């Protein structure tokens, strides 16, 4: 860990326990009074203090990290973000997974049912102005 004199062993700990142990080490070393620690698993998925998340941004009413629930779909994620703003284009939703971008149209039923995975990022772009 950066700035800590000694390493921290977290290999056998759950994500929440690892995050808490790292947080405590930074506090004890007086490097921070309230650090925010994100722990990634081997596949790069982020878990914040034991919570599994996806990220949704762009033209939505409430962007940011959202809790991931098994079976969650693109439609569920958009609803969790409060829906698209009047400027959002739900017909061109960008799903980023494993450094690859795929475009979906939520006006199509099959795209509404696309299952999300831990660590997915979703962007709702602005509507095209003609």
N, C-alpha and C positions, 0 to 999 in steps of 0.2 A: 504494500500500500504506500502510495506517495507520502512522503514527509514523516512516516512512522519509522522509528529506529529499528524495531523488530517486526518481523513478518507476523501475519495472523493466520492461523490454521482454521479454515472453514469448510474443508472438503467434505466432511461427514455431517455437516449441519444442514438443517432445513433452511430455505431461503430467508424466512423471517428471523431465525436465530442468527444466521450469518450477518444479515443487515444490522441486527442489534449489537452483535459483538464488534463489528467494524465501527459503528456509531459510538459505542462506549470507548473504544480505543482512541478515537479522535478527541473525544471529550476529556478523557484522562490525560492525554498528551497536551491538553490545552491548545489544540489547533483549531477547535471550533466549539461553540456552545450549543449549537443545534444543527448538526449536519443532516443532510438528506441523502440516504444511501439507497442506490438501486443495485440489485443483484441480478446478474444474467446467468442463465444455465448454459450448458455446453453448446446448445444450438443458437445461443444469442438472444433468447427470449427474455424480456425483462420481467422481473417480479419485484414489486415494491412491498417490502415488509410482509411477504407472504401472499400478496394480492397479485393475481394474474391480470394483465391489462392488454388492451389494444389502444391505438392512438387514432383519433379522428380530428381532422382539421379542415381548413378552407372555409367555405361559405356555409357554415352551420351555426345554429344559435348558441351552442355550448361546446366549443372545441376543447380538445385536450385528451388526457388518458381516461379511458373508461374501463370498468371491470369487465373482464372476459368471462363468459359463461359458456360451458360446453354446449355445442349446437347453435351458437350464435350465428346469425346471418348478416349480410350487408344491410338488409332492411332493419334488423334489430339495432345494429350499430348506429344507423342514421337516426333512429328513434331515440336512442340513448343520448345522442348529441342534440336533441331538441328539434330535429328536422333541419331541412335546408332553409337558408334565408331566402328572401325573394330574389336574390341575385345568384343563388346556387343552382348548379346544373346537375340534377340527379340522373340525367340521361348520359352523363359522362363521368361517373365516379371512378376515381383512380385507386386501385388496390395495390399496395406495395408489399410484396412478400419475397423474402430471400433476394433482395436487391433487384427484383423484377417488377415492372409495372404492367398491370392489366386494367383495361377500361371496361366498365360495366354500365348498362343502361337499366336503371331501376323501374323503367316503364315496362320492361319485359319480365314476366313472371319467373322464368328460369334464373334470371340474374338476381332477383330478390331473394332467392333461396340459396345463393352461394354461401357456403360455410366458411367462417373465419377461423384463423389459427392464432395461437399465442404469438404476440409480437407483430401482428399485422398492423400496417398503417394505412389509413384511408384519407383521401383528400377529395373534397367536393369543390371542383373548380367553378369559376365565375361563368355565368351564361354568356354565350357569344352574342355580341351586339351587332345587328345588321344595319 
